[in-house]
Amino acid sequence: MTAPPHEARPARPGRALPDTQQGMRRRNLSRVMHTVSAEGPLSRAAVASRIGLTRAAVSSLVDELIRSGLLEELGPERPGRVGRPGSALAVSAKGPAGIGAEVGVDHLAVCAVDLRGRIRARAVRYGSNRGRSLEPVTEQLTGLVRTVVAEAEVEGLWPAGLAVAVPGLVARDGRTVVRAPNLDWHDADLGALLPSDVPLAVDNEANFGALAELWLGDGTPRDFLHVSAEIGIGAAVVVDGRLLRGTRGFAGELGHVPVHPDGPECPCGGRGCLEQYAGEKAVLRAAGAEPVEDRVGLLAGRAAEGDEAVRRALREAGTALGIALTGAVNLLDPESVVLGGALAGLAPWLLPSLRDELARRTAGPACPVSVSELGPQGPLLGAAHSVIRGVLDDPASAVAERV
């Protein structure tokens, strides 16, 4: 099955393709790219069969995509097929790359992903970003982006766009962070501070994590609630393969759902929010553990060794997650809940109490809960792949912007 169109805010502005001959050709170029990307290597005849066009029409489209450097021929198809063998097509190992970046509370990360979905370059900087002003953070992020782009260019790749995942509310303009409580950012225009030589998109890290799960997860349904949990906790709702963003684009702020209304104060200004019970720092505090760089590794190791204080803290965090998720599950009736982010590494000790709470509180049958195989890499991969999906959706524009 051809991969569905991408749903993130594209790293280059989306263009409605008009119902003209040129618009039809651009749509067909996209259909060829999606088909070869999802099912390749394929011959021209196989592509024609998949998308319902004539071989002659597909051959013309393929020739254009090869000239543009988006497809490449791998040589004759495997032997044993009836008739003259065709040349197998694959998306190019060179050409456009999606540059994904992540601003975390305690790290910055950037990677380059090629059309085949492979990570070709990566850079990470560890260190707290909480309370730092916007300019030095974006300056360091820009440096990482430049490093990754330079490494990718050595491999024959060029940046098709930059997508940045942030732990906060992002305006529909796809560049302004309206509020990121754990960074203490308000109305931060990242578009004015990040590289302007490539198309830019900024989105909430939970949204990118959910899209990565949708595109890269093994057997992930098209209707699910994705929970991305680290120091902060976010969520994204995917309905029929598309993000449910809300009127202002702020849907999914699960971390600031009150679990105990009279509980401790939260950086968002509320009290008793989920993050105060199930975020990394809250679990460390409840377990009596000192913060370290690898917080999840510390907690997982101590839980595996039978440390009852850590296990109790994780059970309580799972209960809090279950309480917060109950409202969302009752309201939205998702096919499943997917736990991602750093806390996915603590799933063996979180899930029992989380599932018990969901089963006890949900009005219908208990909603299945699974663990993302992408773990904390989800937001970064989702950001990079959103750029790649933009190329697949409109390859003609991607190439035109490069010229």
Secondary structure, DSSP 8 states (H G I E B T S, - for coil): -------S--SS------SSHHHHHHHHHHHHHHHHHHH-SB-HHHHHHHHT--HHHHHHHHHHHHHTTSEEEEEE--TT-SSS--EEEEE-SSEEEEEEEEE-SSEEEEEEEETTS-EEEEEEEES--TT--HHHHHHHHHHHHHHHHHHHHHTTEEEEEEEEEESSEE-TTSSEEEEETTTTEEEEEGGGTS-SSS-EEEEEHHHHHHHHHHHHSSS--SSEEEEEESSSEEEEEEETTEE---SSS-TT-GGGSBSSTTS-B-TTS-BSBTHHHHSHHHHHHHHT----SSHHHHHHHHHHTT-HHHHHHHHHHHHHHHHHHHHHHHHH--SEEEEESGGGGGHHHHHHHHHHHHHHH-SSS---EEE-SSGGGHHHHHHHHHHHHHHHH-HHHHHHHH-
